[in-house]
Amino acid sequence: MELNADFSQKVVVDTDGLEWQASPMKGVDRRMLDRIGDEVARATTIVRYAPGSQFSAHTHGGGEEFIVLDGVFQDEHGDYPAGTYVRNPPTTSHKPGSEAGCTIFVKLWQFDMDDRTQFHKDMEAELGAPENGVATAILHRDTRETVTFSSLEGGATMTSDATGGTELLVISGTATVNGDALKQHAWLRLPDGTALTATAGAEGARLWMKTGHLPYAKAPQV
C-alpha cells in the first residue's frame, strides 16, 4: 500500500475529518496519513485505543515514536499521559494498551537502524523561555533529523528553513502554515527545499515538528 508516498509533494490533512479504520486488533482503530507497505510499513498514523484495549506484544524492527494526544497510553514500561513524547528505537519491544482509552500520533520504521536511545519526555516540561511569543523544546536531534515542540502565543510566528523536508502536527489551537489554515490535529508535510512559516491563531497553538528526515524515507527492509 502507498499513501502520500511522494515525498516531493506538499501534503495537508485534516486528520479529524478522516474515517477511522479497524486495525488487526479489536478496539484499536487508525487514521492513516502516509504509508509505504502493508501491515509492516513505513507509516505515519493517528491510532485510537478504546478503553480496555490492547495491542499484542511486538518488537519494533524499525523503531517507533509517538505523541499521546489524549488519554493515557500504557505498556509494561509505564503510563504515558497526554503531552508525552516517546521514542522506542529498533529492537525494543512492548505490549501497548490503555485502560481508559487514548489517542496517539505514531510514526513507524523511520529511525536510524543503529539508534538504540529509548526515552520519553513531558513536552511541556521541556519548553524553554519564550522569545517573541514562541517557546521551543528540542525533543530529539541526530544526524538525520531534529524533532521539536513549540508553544506559540496568539499571533506569534515561527519560521524554519531546515533542509531535508518538514513535517508538522497541530497538537492544540490553530495556526496558518504557508497559507493553509490548520486546526487541531491537522498534519502537514513539506518537501525538501520548502521553508515554513507558521502563525498561531488568536488562542495560540502547540506544534510538533520534525525536519531533515525525508531524504531517508523508504519502505521497510524486513
Secondary structure, 3 states (H helix, E strand, C coil): CEECCCCCCCEEEEHHHCCCEECCCCCEEEEEEEEEECCCEEEEEEEEECCCEECCCEECCCCEEEEEEEEEEEECCEEEECCEEEEECCCCEECCEECCCEEEEEEECCCCCCCCCCEEEEHHHHCCCCECCEEEEEEEECCCCEEEEEEECCCCEEEECCCCCEEEEEEEEEEEECCEEECCCEEEEECCCCCEEEEEEEEEEEEEEEECCHHHCCCCCC
